[in-house]
Each structure stands twice: as C-alpha cells, then as structure tokens.
Amino acid sequence: MFNFGVDYYPEQWPQDRWAIDARLMAEAGFNVVRLAEFAWVKMEPADGRFDFSWLDEAISVLAAHGIRVILGTPTASPPAWIMAKHPAAFRVREDGVRVTYGNRREYCPNNPTYQDYSRRIVQAMADHFTSQPAVIGWQIDNEFGDRCYCPVCLKAFQNWLSEHYASLDSLNEKWGTIFWSHTYSNWSEIPTPATTGHSPNPSLALDYYRFCSDSYVAYQQTQIDILRERCPQHFITHNLMGFGYDKINYFDLARHLDFVSWDNYRRTQWNLQADVDPARAALDADTMRGLKSKNFWVMEQQGGSGGWEIVSVAPRPGELRLWAYQSIAHGADGILFFRWRTARYGTEQYWHGLLDHDATPGRRYQEIKQMGAELKVIGVRLLSSTVKASVAMLLAYDSRFALQIQANNPDLRYSTHFSQIYHALHDLNVPIDIIAPTDDLSRYKLIIAPLLHVVTPQIAANLESFVVKGGTLLTGPRSGVKDETNVVVNMRLPGLLRSMVGVDVTEYDSLTPGMNQALHFVLPELEGCAGNAEVWCDVLEPSGAETVAVYTANYYAGKPAITLNHFGSGKAIYVGTLGDGSLHASLMPWLLRIANVDQNFRAPSGVEITERWQGDKRLVFILNHTDTQQEVQLHGTPTNLFTNAVENADPLILQPKAVLVLEM
C-alpha cells in the first residue's frame, strides 16, 4: 500500500465535521494523515494538565475509515502561557533583537527551560499513544531552522568550542586570532558572530554556524530518544525543506531518522512566478533522497495556492497531480498534501488546501481523488522500487556555510551555481544523487563538486581515490581555498586538489555583471560549443592537464579556463569560471560521454523522463511539465501501469501536464 494522505487539523473545526472529512478523505484514496504538530495548547491547555481526549476521538474517527495516523510533536509552536512565563526562551536574532510571540519557531533550541517543556509534552504524547493501533509514526517538530544568538547559546557555543579545540592555544592558532589582536585568554571572551560586531572572524563564524546546526540536531535527538524508548514500533521522521534551506547540515539532521520527509511547495508568496521550473523540484527531491541514500516521504505536498499575506498563482489543472508524481518519480514512498481544508483564521488563511474555506470538494480535490484511484492500482509496485544513479553531486555544508560568511563576489551564490549545473543534467534526463563529500563514491561514474570551498584531507583523499580508480570528477572555481577552520590554505590553489586536477590557479579575477566574456573551446570534440565566463575567473596554468577552453578577453585572454587532467585511471576536469547556463549545457553531453554515463532517454524541452527500478524492471515516469501536447519516442513496447495495457504508439502523445508510468 502506497502511503497517500493529507495534513489535517481537526482541532480547528467543529467535531461534527470530522466524520464528513474522514469520509471524503477515504473516498479520495487517502490512507494516512498527519495530526497535532501545531496543537500543543490543545493537548496541554495549562501547565502540566494534559488532555488527549479530543485527539483520541479524532484518531478513532479516522481509523474507522481505514486511515492511519502520523503524530507531530508540537514543539515548533509553543502555547502562549509557556512563552509568557519564560521570555528568555525566545530566540535572539543575529542583530541582537529577541523575537516576540506571534508566529512559530520562536524558541531557542538550547534553552534548558524550553527543553524541559519539550521533553514533557513528548513523553506525555508517547506514553498516551504508544499502544494506539492507528498511530504508525512520528514527525519531530516542524521545519527546524533559524540560528539563535542569545546568552544561552553564547555559553553553549563557548562550551562547544572547548570540546572541539581542547585548549585556547589551539583555537587561537587555528583561527589566526593574532589578526586585529583578537587573541582569547578565556573561553568566556569568545563572542557570537552577531551583526552588532560587523564582519566576524570567518573561522569563528563557520564554527558558530556548525554549532547552530549541531544544536538543532541535539534538540531533535532528545525527542528521538524519548520516542525510541516509549514507542519502539513507530517510525520517526522530520519534515525538512529541500535543497534551498541552508542553515542546518541536513546530513547530520537526517542521520538518526528512520527516513527523511520534506515539504514540497512550487508556488508560494515567496516564489511568485507564472511558470514552475521542474528542475528545482527535482533537485529538492534528489537532495532529500541523498541525505540517507534511501527513499523519502513528502509530508507537505502543495494542495493549493500558497501564501500568508499574498496569494500565489493558483495551481493549474493537472499540476498538483503532476508535482506529486514528480516527487514519486524521484523517490517518494509517501505523499501527504498540505492541507486538507483551508484555514478560516490565523496567519495561513490564504495557504489553500485541497478544500477551500467552505469545505466544498472542487477541482483540486477531484484531481487528487483521481490520483488516489491510480495509486491503488500501482502503489505496491512503487513501494518496492528505488532510484539508481551513476552521477552524483556533492553537497558540502561547510563550503555552503563558509560562502554565506564570505561570498567572494556579490553574485557568487552556492545554491545558484549548484542549481545551474543540476539543471543542465536534469534537462538531459540524467538520474542524479546528491551526497556528502565524505560519502562512498565507488558506485558512481561521474562526481560533480561545485564550489568545494572548504576541503579537508579526508575529502581530498576521497576524491583522489575515486578518480584514481577510474571515476570522472568535475570541480571548479573557489575550490580548495579553505581548510576545515575556514582559513586560506598555505599553498597554490586549488590547494589539496591541485595535483589531482593538474593545474595551478596563478591568479583570479572577481567580475562585475558587465565583465562577462565568451569562452573559446579548443578541444576538437567540443568545437562549436558556447558559453560565457561570469562572476569569477581563475587564471590557470596547467601542470599536466590539457586545455579544453580558453578566455577571450582581458589580460588573461588565451589563458586556460577549462582543463582536463588524466589522474590514475580516471579524469579530473577543472572549470575555472562559474559561467552561465549555456556553458553548463555545452559541457554536460561531453562530460557524460567521457565518463561513460548512459543517456537512456531524450525528450522535448519541458518533458521529464526518469525511472525507478524494481529489481531488473524499470518503472519509467514521463512527465509533461508544459502547457502543450508533446511527443516522446520510446523504443520497445512498455506497459502502461495505469491501464495495464501495452503502449504500441511510437511516438507517445502526451497531453499538457500529463503523467505516464510505464514498465519496461
């Protein structure tokens, strides 16, 4: 049974409505709901007084319709009575201002009083629901995030540093605190990198970002430990926020979860656009799958227009189903839509669910009801299938954090550059894993390491071993610049990667928007390729590598911009500029070819083809993200899993926003 459901808030609606909602959910094919992640005050209306009777009744109503339950621990949104009693539990922003009550996620994860309240509500919930047969799992909190700079965090940071560095002499040496006379003689002298101190020591700032990430990991672990002890039969997850969220090391946060969940919104008030880029959603999903190298759930799949103060563009007919199938195509084993019914009050009155405010089933409900019927037919096949990729991109949180602290160039953005490269691969329908730089690389043919700014000996050795044994590596500018303490290395760039890529960076140029230039490809097999150098240019001097492309302007015209080095049995390509979309689009077919990566599917622009494997059977997903009819050429006679009929048409005709799931 495929896990298909919705996020439900029975506490926000009259009790006589619950049975109607449960019936409509069951008719839509839903078999699981998430409950209670924002219901703390309903479960603990006063200090130490718990009431789960209403939740028992809601679960009973849902269970009577064959619907199972995931419970959310409600710690993302504390009751007013807690925060009124304990104002020191509020998080302090980077500018030193303490936040006030009125939204959610206002707490400091290191505040001991808030931790006590959190443990107590989680223990009470776990003890009460451990034997409830309809409850199958837990979601910890909701969308962890936001760094805190309060006095509690300052002291905790100083303790964290003392554990990591053992002595102040070691810290002072590694941070280079002699600069500006910032040498510390006591742990208590070390500040947070708040904006009130202007530009901080980059070493201090990177360690603080690591500490903040570790703080949420530890806060989550406290809840995990309670649930593991009291509810050993239940799974535990947390709803992350895709590739775009950059304040927590998601590899660390995912480590002790049973599986990763995430929240998939394509149109919101913060992402207002007429067209949705399917590559962005694919990158989010592939990142979530890569955190544990296993399939994931989508705990919040968009169910309507998203917005708080502003209403986003409404999902067009077919889009909700299309986006949900795209999640499945990239590894989702569970889809829950947010939300069931649009709230009539509160901040999210305009964050639309499957039902509008009046609760009348309409177009969006009917679209998802169609999907529910389809999943009853094919769901078992999906659950036993996985995504396989021979290409991986390295997501390096230390580098991402370091470039938040020192961007190098106003237009140098880790997420933008990473996304551009991913987009070029996605356009070629190449399966991609997103993994950590220290993960096992042996199962891949091609590794891409964008902006690998912070490189440790462990990372360098991992990459060298991959290339020596026959792998192909692509890396580029601002890589190998810093050591693990965010200090510039005392060697020619790209530092520890230098011998592997076979080039020296003799100097570099940080460009303004008007300083871009065309590249000239000199490698014969790339004749006719095009691409521009933008944002940053490394001037390269080969020390064994051959030149692939050269610059055409400025004082380094004619100097290498892209190189290829044979290292052991493999190859290392260095792209010395961030470049634009056309550069990555030009390079990718060549890169896949020299890495011996098969391109199984070709499709028109806007049509995505990807696959999940069930043993030696391929389940092929064809997704038409366009508003026009499209044709796709497929060899063979695949079976349409929706109809169980053989598809003989060549080409296949896809209607706008159409989805096909084929067995080949």
C-alpha positions as CSV (number, residue, x, y, z in Angstrom):
1,M,0.0,0.0,0.0
2,F,1.4,3.4,-1.0
3,N,1.3,6.0,1.7
4,F,-1.1,8.6,0.4
5,G,-2.7,11.2,2.6
6,V,-3.1,14.7,3.9
7,D,-2.3,17.0,6.8
8,Y,-5.3,17.5,8.9
9,Y,-6.2,19.9,11.8
10,P,-9.3,18.6,13.5
11,E,-8.8,21.0,16.4
12,Q,-9.6,23.9,14.1
13,W,-13.0,22.5,13.0
14,P,-16.3,21.5,14.8
15,Q,-16.3,17.9,15.9
16,D,-19.4,17.1,13.9
17,R,-17.4,17.8,10.8
18,W,-14.7,15.2,11.5
19,A,-16.7,12.2,10.2
20,I,-17.5,14.1,7.0
21,D,-13.9,14.9,6.4
22,A,-12.8,11.3,7.1
23,R,-15.3,10.0,4.6
24,L,-14.1,12.4,1.9
25,M,-10.5,11.5,2.6
26,A,-11.3,7.8,2.3
27,E,-13.1,8.5,-1.0
28,A,-10.1,10.3,-2.3
29,G,-8.0,7.2,-1.6
30,F,-6.2,8.6,1.5
31,N,-4.9,6.1,4.0
32,V,-2.7,8.2,6.2
33,V,-2.9,11.7,7.9
34,R,-0.6,13.8,9.9
35,L,-2.1,15.3,13.1
36,A,-1.2,17.6,16.0
37,E,2.1,19.2,15.1
38,F,0.6,22.6,15.9
39,A,-1.8,21.5,18.7
40,W,0.3,21.9,21.8
41,V,-2.1,24.2,23.6
42,K,-5.0,21.8,22.9
43,M,-3.1,18.9,24.4
44,E,-1.6,20.9,27.3
45,P,-4.0,23.8,27.9
46,A,-2.4,24.7,31.2
47,D,1.0,23.9,32.8
48,G,1.2,20.1,33.5
49,R,-2.5,19.5,32.6
50,F,-2.8,17.2,29.6
51,D,-5.9,16.5,27.5
52,F,-5.7,14.0,24.7
53,S,-9.4,13.1,24.6
54,W,-10.1,15.2,21.6
55,L,-7.2,13.6,19.7
56,D,-8.3,10.1,20.7
57,E,-11.7,10.9,19.2
58,A,-10.2,12.3,16.0
59,I,-8.0,9.3,15.6
60,S,-10.9,7.0,16.2
61,V,-13.0,8.7,13.5
62,L,-10.2,8.5,11.0
63,A,-9.3,4.8,11.9
64,A,-13.0,3.9,11.3
65,H,-12.4,4.9,7.7
66,G,-9.2,2.9,7.3
67,I,-6.9,5.9,7.8
68,R,-3.7,5.6,9.8
69,V,-2.0,8.5,11.7
70,I,1.4,10.2,12.0
71,L,1.6,12.4,15.1
72,G,3.7,15.5,15.1
73,T,5.5,16.6,18.3
74,P,4.2,20.2,18.7
75,T,7.3,21.9,19.8
76,A,7.6,24.2,16.8
77,S,4.7,26.3,18.1
78,P,4.5,26.6,22.0
79,P,1.5,27.8,23.9
80,A,1.4,31.5,24.9
81,W,1.4,30.5,28.6
82,I,4.9,28.9,28.2
83,M,6.5,31.9,26.5
84,A,4.8,34.4,28.8
85,K,6.3,32.7,31.8
86,H,9.7,32.3,30.2
87,P,10.6,35.2,27.9
88,A,14.2,34.1,27.9
89,A,13.2,31.1,25.9
90,F,12.6,33.3,22.9
91,R,15.3,33.1,20.2
92,V,17.6,36.1,19.6
93,R,18.2,37.2,16.1
94,E,21.6,37.9,14.5
95,D,21.1,41.6,15.1
96,G,20.7,41.0,18.9
97,V,16.9,41.6,18.9
98,R,14.9,39.0,20.8
99,V,11.9,37.8,18.8
100,T,8.4,38.1,20.3
101,Y,5.4,35.9,20.4
102,G,3.2,35.8,17.3
103,N,4.5,33.3,14.7
104,R,6.2,29.9,15.3
105,R,9.7,28.5,15.7
106,E,10.4,31.4,18.1
107,Y,12.3,29.3,20.6
108,C,15.9,28.8,21.3
109,P,16.8,25.1,20.9
110,N,19.5,25.4,23.7
111,N,17.2,27.0,26.3
112,P,17.1,24.5,29.2
113,T,13.6,25.5,30.3
114,Y,12.2,25.1,26.8
115,Q,13.9,21.8,26.5
116,D,12.2,20.6,29.8
117,Y,8.8,21.6,28.4
118,S,9.6,19.9,25.1
119,R,10.6,16.6,26.8
120,R,7.5,16.7,29.0
121,I,4.9,17.1,26.1
122,V,6.7,14.5,24.0
123,Q,6.8,12.0,26.9
124,A,3.2,12.5,27.6
125,M,2.2,12.0,24.0
126,A,4.4,9.0,23.6
127,D,3.1,7.3,26.8
128,H,-0.5,8.0,25.8
129,F,-0.3,6.9,22.1
130,T,2.2,4.1,22.2
131,S,-0.5,1.4,22.1
132,Q,-2.9,3.2,19.8
133,P,-3.0,0.8,16.8
134,A,-3.8,3.6,14.2
135,V,-0.7,5.5,15.1
136,I,2.2,4.4,12.9
137,G,4.9,7.1,13.3
138,W,6.1,10.5,14.5
139,Q,7.2,13.7,12.9
140,I,9.6,15.6,15.2
141,D,8.8,19.4,15.5
142,N,8.3,21.1,12.1
143,E,10.8,22.5,9.7
144,F,13.8,23.1,12.0
145,G,15.7,26.3,11.4
146,D,16.8,29.8,12.3
147,R,20.0,30.5,14.2
148,C,19.9,31.9,17.8
149,Y,22.3,34.4,19.3
150,C,21.0,34.5,22.8
151,P,23.2,34.4,26.0
152,V,22.3,30.7,26.5
153,C,23.6,30.0,23.0
154,L,26.7,32.1,23.6
155,K,27.7,30.0,26.7
156,A,26.8,26.7,24.9
157,F,29.0,27.8,21.9
158,Q,31.9,28.5,24.2
159,N,31.5,25.0,25.7
160,W,31.2,23.5,22.2
161,L,34.5,25.2,21.3
162,S,36.3,24.0,24.4
163,E,35.2,20.4,23.5
164,H,36.3,20.8,19.9
165,Y,39.7,22.5,20.4
166,A,40.7,21.3,23.9
167,S,42.8,24.4,24.5
168,L,42.6,28.1,23.8
169,D,46.2,28.0,22.4
170,S,44.9,25.5,19.7
171,L,41.9,27.6,18.9
172,N,43.9,30.9,18.7
173,E,46.4,29.2,16.4
174,K,43.9,27.6,14.1
175,W,41.6,30.7,13.9
176,G,44.6,33.1,13.5
177,T,43.3,35.3,16.3
178,I,46.5,37.4,16.3
179,F,44.9,39.3,13.4
180,W,43.5,42.5,14.8
181,S,44.7,41.5,18.3
182,H,41.7,39.1,18.8
183,T,43.6,36.5,20.8
184,Y,41.5,35.0,23.5
185,S,42.8,34.3,27.0
186,N,39.5,32.8,28.4
187,W,36.7,30.9,26.7
188,S,34.2,33.4,28.1
189,E,35.8,36.1,25.9
190,I,34.6,34.5,22.6
191,P,31.6,36.2,21.1
192,T,28.9,35.1,18.7
193,P,29.2,36.4,15.1
194,A,26.3,38.8,15.6
195,T,25.9,41.6,13.1
196,T,26.5,44.1,16.0
197,G,30.1,43.0,15.7
198,H,30.1,43.7,12.0
199,S,32.3,41.3,9.9
200,P,33.4,38.5,12.1
201,N,36.5,36.3,12.0
202,P,35.5,33.8,9.3
203,S,36.8,30.9,11.4
204,L,34.6,31.9,14.4
205,A,31.6,32.4,12.1
206,L,31.9,29.0,10.5
207,D,32.2,27.3,13.8
208,Y,29.1,29.1,15.0
209,Y,27.1,28.0,12.0
210,R,28.3,24.4,12.7
211,F,27.3,24.9,16.4
212,C,23.8,26.1,15.5
213,S,23.3,23.2,13.2
214,D,24.5,20.8,15.9
215,S,22.1,22.5,18.4
216,Y,19.1,21.5,16.3
217,V,20.5,18.0,15.8
218,A,20.9,17.6,19.5
219,Y,17.4,19.1,20.3
220,Q,15.9,16.7,17.8
221,Q,17.8,13.8,19.3
222,T,16.3,14.4,22.7
223,Q,12.9,13.8,21.2
224,I,14.0,10.8,19.2
225,D,15.4,9.2,22.3
226,I,12.1,9.6,24.1
227,L,10.1,8.1,21.2
228,R,12.6,5.2,20.6
229,E,12.2,4.2,24.3
230,R,8.4,4.6,24.6
231,C,7.2,3.8,21.0
232,P,9.7,1.4,19.6
233,Q,7.2,0.1,17.0
234,H,6.7,3.6,15.4
235,F,8.9,5.2,12.7
236,I,10.4,8.7,13.3
237,T,10.9,11.4,10.7
238,H,11.2,15.2,10.4
239,N,9.9,17.4,7.6
240,L,12.9,19.2,6.0
241,M,12.8,22.0,3.4
242,G,14.6,20.7,0.4
243,F,17.8,21.8,-1.2
244,G,17.1,25.5,-0.7
245,Y,17.3,25.6,3.1
246,D,20.9,26.4,4.0
247,K,21.2,26.9,7.8
248,I,21.4,23.3,9.0
249,N,23.6,20.4,7.9
250,Y,20.8,18.2,6.7
251,F,23.1,15.1,6.5
252,D,23.6,15.4,10.3
253,L,19.9,16.1,10.9
254,A,18.8,13.1,8.9
255,R,21.3,10.6,10.4
256,H,19.1,9.2,13.2
257,L,15.7,9.4,11.5
258,D,14.1,6.3,10.0
259,F,13.6,8.2,6.8
260,V,13.6,11.8,5.6
261,S,10.4,13.7,4.9
262,W,10.2,17.1,3.3
263,D,7.8,19.9,2.3
264,N,7.3,20.5,-1.4
265,Y,5.8,23.8,-2.5
266,R,6.2,25.0,-6.0
267,R,4.2,28.3,-5.9
268,T,4.0,30.4,-2.8
269,Q,4.0,34.2,-2.0
270,W,7.9,33.9,-1.7
271,N,8.1,32.2,-5.1
272,L,5.7,34.1,-7.3
273,Q,6.0,33.1,-10.9
274,A,3.8,32.1,-13.7
275,D,5.9,29.1,-14.7
276,V,7.3,26.4,-12.4
277,D,10.8,25.1,-13.1
278,P,10.6,21.3,-12.8
279,A,14.4,21.1,-12.2
280,R,14.1,23.0,-8.9
281,A,11.6,20.4,-7.5
282,A,13.7,17.6,-8.9
283,L,16.8,19.0,-7.1
284,D,14.9,19.3,-3.9
285,A,13.7,15.7,-4.1
286,D,17.1,14.3,-5.1
287,T,18.7,16.2,-2.2
288,M,16.3,14.7,0.3
289,R,16.8,11.2,-1.1
290,G,20.6,11.6,-0.9
291,L,20.6,12.5,2.8
292,K,20.2,8.8,3.8
293,S,20.6,7.3,0.3
294,K,17.1,5.9,0.6
295,N,13.6,6.8,-0.4
296,F,11.7,9.6,1.4
297,W,8.2,10.9,2.1
298,V,6.8,14.3,1.2
299,M,5.0,15.3,4.4
300,E,3.6,18.5,2.8
301,Q,2.9,18.3,-0.9
302,Q,1.3,21.5,-2.2
303,G,-2.5,21.3,-2.3
304,G,-3.5,24.8,-3.4
305,S,-2.3,28.4,-3.7
306,G,0.4,29.1,-1.0
307,G,0.5,32.4,0.8
308,W,0.2,34.3,4.1
309,E,-0.3,37.9,3.2
310,I,-0.1,37.4,-0.5
311,V,-2.0,34.7,-2.5
312,S,0.3,32.9,-5.0
313,V,-0.6,31.9,-8.5
314,A,-3.2,29.0,-8.3
315,P,-2.0,25.6,-9.4
316,R,-3.2,25.0,-12.9
317,P,-5.4,21.9,-13.7
318,G,-3.2,18.8,-13.6
319,E,-0.3,20.5,-11.7
320,L,-1.0,19.1,-8.3
321,R,-1.1,15.6,-9.6
322,L,1.9,16.2,-11.8
323,W,4.0,17.7,-9.0
324,A,3.1,14.8,-6.7
325,Y,4.1,12.2,-9.3
326,Q,7.3,14.0,-9.9
327,S,8.1,13.6,-6.2
328,I,7.3,9.8,-6.5
329,A,9.5,9.6,-9.6
330,H,12.4,10.9,-7.6
331,G,12.0,8.5,-4.7
332,A,8.9,9.4,-2.6
333,D,7.3,6.4,-0.8
334,G,4.7,8.6,0.8
335,I,2.8,11.7,-0.3
336,L,0.7,13.9,2.1
337,F,-0.9,17.0,0.8
338,F,-1.0,20.3,2.8
339,R,-3.6,20.9,3.8
340,W,-7.0,19.2,3.9
341,R,-9.1,22.4,4.3
342,T,-8.1,26.0,4.0
343,A,-8.0,27.7,7.4
344,R,-10.6,30.4,8.1
345,Y,-8.4,32.2,10.6
346,G,-4.8,32.7,11.6
347,T,-1.7,33.5,9.6
348,E,-2.3,30.9,6.9
349,Q,-5.9,31.9,5.9
350,Y,-4.6,32.1,2.3
351,W,-2.5,29.0,2.3
352,H,-5.0,26.9,0.4
353,G,-5.7,23.2,0.9
354,L,-7.5,20.6,-1.1
355,L,-10.7,22.1,0.1
356,D,-11.4,25.8,0.1
357,H,-12.7,27.6,3.2
358,D,-16.3,26.5,2.6
359,A,-15.2,22.8,2.5
360,T,-16.9,22.0,-0.8
361,P,-15.0,19.5,-2.8
362,G,-13.9,21.1,-6.0
363,R,-11.4,20.8,-8.9
364,R,-8.3,20.3,-6.7
365,Y,-10.0,17.6,-4.6
366,Q,-11.2,15.7,-7.8
367,E,-7.7,15.8,-9.3
368,I,-6.2,14.2,-6.2
369,K,-9.0,11.7,-6.0
370,Q,-8.1,10.6,-9.5
371,M,-4.5,10.1,-8.3
372,G,-5.7,8.1,-5.3
373,A,-7.5,5.7,-7.6
374,E,-4.4,5.3,-9.7
375,L,-2.2,4.6,-6.7
376,K,-4.5,1.9,-5.5
377,V,-3.6,0.2,-8.8
378,I,0.2,0.8,-8.9
379,G,1.1,1.7,-5.3
380,V,2.6,-1.7,-4.4
381,R,4.9,-1.6,-7.4
382,L,6.2,1.8,-6.4
383,L,7.0,1.0,-2.8
384,S,9.4,-1.8,-3.7
385,S,11.3,0.4,-6.3
386,T,14.3,2.7,-5.9
387,V,16.1,5.3,-7.9
388,K,19.5,4.3,-9.3
389,A,22.1,6.9,-10.4
390,S,25.6,6.8,-11.8
391,V,26.1,10.6,-11.4
392,A,26.3,12.4,-8.1
393,M,26.7,16.0,-7.0
394,L,28.5,16.8,-3.7
395,L,26.5,19.0,-1.3
396,A,29.1,20.4,1.1
397,Y,27.6,22.3,4.0
398,D,30.9,23.6,5.4
399,S,31.5,25.2,2.0
400,R,28.0,26.5,1.8
401,F,28.3,28.0,5.3
402,A,31.7,29.5,4.5
403,L,30.4,31.2,1.4
404,Q,27.5,32.7,3.4
405,I,30.1,34.3,5.6
406,Q,32.4,35.5,2.8
407,A,30.7,35.4,-0.6
408,N,33.8,36.4,-2.5
409,N,31.6,38.1,-5.1
410,P,28.1,39.6,-4.7
411,D,26.8,37.3,-7.4
412,L,28.6,34.1,-6.2
413,R,25.9,32.1,-4.6
414,Y,26.4,28.4,-3.7
415,S,22.8,27.4,-4.3
416,T,22.6,29.3,-7.7
417,H,25.8,27.7,-9.1
418,F,24.8,24.2,-7.8
419,S,21.3,24.6,-9.3
420,Q,22.7,25.7,-12.7
421,I,24.8,22.6,-13.0
422,Y,22.0,20.3,-11.8
423,H,19.6,22.0,-14.3
424,A,21.9,21.1,-17.2
425,L,21.9,17.4,-16.2
426,H,18.2,17.4,-15.5
427,D,17.5,18.7,-19.0
428,L,19.2,15.6,-20.3
429,N,17.1,13.3,-18.1
430,V,20.1,12.0,-16.2
431,P,19.4,10.5,-12.7
432,I,21.4,12.3,-10.0
433,D,22.2,11.6,-6.4
434,I,23.0,14.4,-4.0
435,I,25.5,13.2,-1.5
436,A,28.1,14.4,1.1
437,P,31.8,14.9,0.1
438,T,32.8,12.1,2.6
439,D,30.3,9.5,1.3
440,D,31.3,6.4,-0.6
441,L,31.8,7.4,-4.2
442,S,32.6,4.0,-5.6
443,R,29.2,3.3,-7.1
444,Y,29.3,6.4,-9.4
445,K,30.9,7.1,-12.7
446,L,30.7,10.9,-12.5
447,I,31.1,13.1,-9.5
448,I,30.5,16.9,-9.7
449,A,31.8,19.0,-6.8
450,P,30.6,22.6,-7.2
451,L,32.3,25.4,-5.1
452,L,34.1,22.9,-2.9
453,H,35.5,25.8,-0.9
454,V,36.4,24.0,2.3
455,V,38.5,20.9,1.7
456,T,39.8,18.6,4.4
457,P,42.4,15.9,3.9
458,Q,39.6,13.3,4.2
459,I,37.6,14.9,1.4
460,A,40.7,15.3,-0.8
461,A,41.7,11.7,-0.3
462,N,38.1,10.5,-1.0
463,L,38.1,12.4,-4.3
464,E,41.6,11.2,-5.3
465,S,40.7,7.6,-4.6
466,F,37.5,7.9,-6.8
467,V,39.5,9.4,-9.7
468,V,42.5,7.1,-9.5
469,K,40.2,4.1,-9.7
470,G,38.6,5.3,-13.0
471,G,36.0,7.9,-12.0
472,T,35.4,11.3,-13.6
473,L,35.4,14.4,-11.5
474,L,34.2,17.9,-12.3
475,T,35.1,20.7,-9.9
476,G,35.8,24.4,-10.4
477,P,36.5,27.9,-9.0
478,R,37.0,28.7,-5.4
479,S,37.6,25.1,-4.6
480,G,40.2,24.0,-2.2
481,V,40.6,27.6,-0.9
482,K,40.0,27.0,2.8
483,D,40.9,24.4,5.4
484,E,38.5,23.0,7.9
485,T,38.8,26.1,10.2
486,N,37.9,28.4,7.3
487,V,41.5,29.7,6.9
488,V,43.0,30.1,3.4
489,V,45.4,27.3,2.7
490,N,49.2,28.0,2.5
491,M,49.6,26.5,-1.0
492,R,48.8,27.2,-4.6
493,L,45.1,26.9,-5.3
494,P,43.2,24.7,-5.7
495,G,45.0,23.6,-2.6
496,L,44.7,19.9,-1.7
497,L,43.0,19.2,-5.1
498,R,45.9,20.7,-7.0
499,S,47.8,17.5,-8.0
500,M,44.6,15.7,-9.0
501,V,43.3,18.4,-11.3
502,G,46.7,19.1,-12.7
503,V,46.5,22.9,-12.7
504,D,47.7,25.9,-10.6
505,V,45.5,28.9,-10.1
506,T,48.1,31.6,-10.8
507,E,45.6,34.4,-10.0
508,Y,41.9,35.2,-10.2
509,D,39.5,37.9,-11.2
510,S,36.2,38.8,-9.4
511,L,33.9,40.2,-12.1
512,T,31.1,42.8,-12.1
513,P,28.0,42.0,-14.0
514,G,29.2,43.7,-17.2
515,M,32.6,42.0,-17.3
516,N,31.4,38.6,-18.7
517,Q,33.3,37.2,-21.7
518,A,32.9,34.4,-24.2
519,L,35.0,31.3,-23.9
520,H,36.7,29.6,-26.8
521,F,36.7,25.8,-26.9
522,V,40.0,24.4,-28.2
523,L,39.4,20.7,-27.7
524,P,38.3,19.4,-31.1
525,E,35.4,17.3,-29.8
526,L,33.9,20.5,-28.3
527,E,34.2,22.6,-31.4
528,G,31.0,24.7,-31.8
529,C,30.3,24.7,-28.1
530,A,29.5,28.1,-26.5
531,G,29.5,29.5,-23.0
532,N,30.3,32.7,-21.1
533,A,32.6,33.3,-18.2
534,E,30.7,35.2,-15.5
535,V,31.2,36.2,-11.8
536,W,34.6,34.7,-11.3
537,C,37.6,33.7,-13.4
538,D,40.5,31.5,-12.3
539,V,43.6,32.0,-14.4
540,L,45.0,28.6,-14.8
541,E,48.5,27.2,-15.5
542,P,48.4,23.5,-16.4
543,S,50.9,21.2,-14.7
544,G,49.9,18.1,-16.6
545,A,46.3,18.9,-17.6
546,E,45.3,19.6,-21.2
547,T,43.4,22.8,-22.2
548,V,39.7,22.4,-23.0
549,A,38.7,26.1,-23.4
550,V,40.4,29.5,-23.1
551,Y,39.4,33.0,-22.1
552,T,39.0,35.5,-24.9
553,A,39.2,38.9,-23.2
554,N,41.0,40.9,-20.5
555,Y,44.7,40.5,-19.7
556,Y,44.3,36.7,-19.4
557,A,42.9,36.3,-23.0
558,G,44.2,33.0,-24.4
559,K,44.9,31.5,-20.9
560,P,43.2,28.2,-20.0
561,A,39.7,28.5,-18.5
562,I,38.8,24.8,-18.5
563,T,41.2,21.9,-18.3
564,L,41.2,18.1,-18.3
565,N,43.7,16.0,-16.4
566,H,44.2,12.2,-16.5
567,F,44.9,11.0,-13.0
568,G,45.4,7.3,-12.3
569,S,42.7,5.5,-14.3
570,G,40.3,8.5,-14.2
571,K,39.9,12.1,-15.2
572,A,39.6,15.4,-13.4
573,I,38.0,18.4,-15.1
574,Y,38.5,21.9,-13.7
575,V,36.2,24.7,-14.9
576,G,37.8,28.0,-13.8
577,T,34.7,30.1,-14.1
578,L,31.2,30.0,-12.7
579,G,29.9,30.5,-16.2
580,D,26.3,30.7,-17.3
581,G,23.6,28.2,-18.2
582,S,24.8,27.9,-21.8
583,L,28.3,26.9,-20.5
584,H,27.0,24.0,-18.4
585,A,24.6,23.0,-21.2
586,S,27.5,22.8,-23.6
587,L,29.7,20.8,-21.2
588,M,27.3,18.2,-19.9
589,P,26.9,16.0,-23.0
590,W,30.7,15.8,-23.4
591,L,31.2,15.2,-19.7
592,L,28.6,12.3,-19.7
593,R,30.3,10.8,-22.8
594,I,33.8,10.8,-21.4
595,A,32.5,9.4,-18.1
596,N,30.7,6.6,-19.9
597,V,27.3,7.6,-18.4
598,D,24.4,6.3,-20.5
599,Q,21.7,8.7,-21.6
600,N,18.7,6.4,-21.8
601,F,16.0,9.0,-22.6
602,R,15.7,12.0,-24.8
603,A,12.7,14.2,-24.7
604,P,11.4,17.7,-25.8
605,S,12.1,20.6,-23.5
606,G,9.8,20.6,-20.6
607,V,9.2,16.8,-20.7
608,E,10.9,15.0,-17.8
609,I,11.7,11.3,-18.0
610,T,13.1,9.5,-15.0
611,E,12.9,6.0,-13.6
612,R,12.7,3.8,-10.5
613,W,13.9,0.2,-10.5
614,Q,12.0,-2.8,-9.2
615,G,14.6,-5.5,-9.4
616,D,15.6,-5.7,-13.0
617,K,12.3,-3.9,-14.1
618,R,12.3,-0.3,-14.9
619,L,9.4,1.9,-13.9
620,V,9.6,4.9,-16.3
621,F,7.9,8.2,-15.4
622,I,7.1,10.6,-18.2
623,L,6.0,14.0,-17.0
624,N,4.9,16.7,-19.4
625,H,5.5,20.0,-17.5
626,T,4.4,22.1,-20.5
627,D,1.0,23.5,-21.4
628,T,1.2,22.0,-24.9
629,Q,0.9,18.5,-26.4
630,Q,4.3,16.7,-26.7
631,E,5.6,13.7,-28.4
632,V,8.1,11.2,-26.9
633,Q,10.0,8.5,-28.8
634,L,10.5,5.3,-26.8
635,H,11.9,2.0,-28.1
636,G,10.1,-1.2,-27.2
637,T,6.6,-1.9,-26.1
638,P,6.2,-0.7,-22.5
639,T,3.2,-1.4,-20.3
640,N,1.1,1.5,-19.1
641,L,0.7,0.7,-15.4
642,F,-2.4,2.9,-15.1
643,T,-4.3,0.8,-17.7
644,N,-2.2,-2.4,-17.7
645,A,-2.2,-2.0,-21.5
646,V,0.8,-2.2,-23.8
647,E,1.7,1.2,-25.3
648,N,2.3,0.5,-29.0
649,A,2.3,4.1,-30.2
650,D,5.6,5.5,-31.3
651,P,5.8,8.3,-30.6
652,L,3.8,8.5,-27.4
653,I,1.4,11.5,-27.4
654,L,1.4,13.4,-24.1
655,Q,-1.3,15.9,-23.3
656,P,-0.4,19.1,-21.3
657,K,0.5,18.3,-17.7
658,A,0.2,14.6,-18.5
659,V,1.8,11.8,-16.4
660,L,2.6,8.3,-17.7
661,V,4.1,5.5,-15.6
662,L,5.4,2.7,-17.7
663,E,7.1,-0.7,-17.0
664,M,9.9,-1.5,-19.4
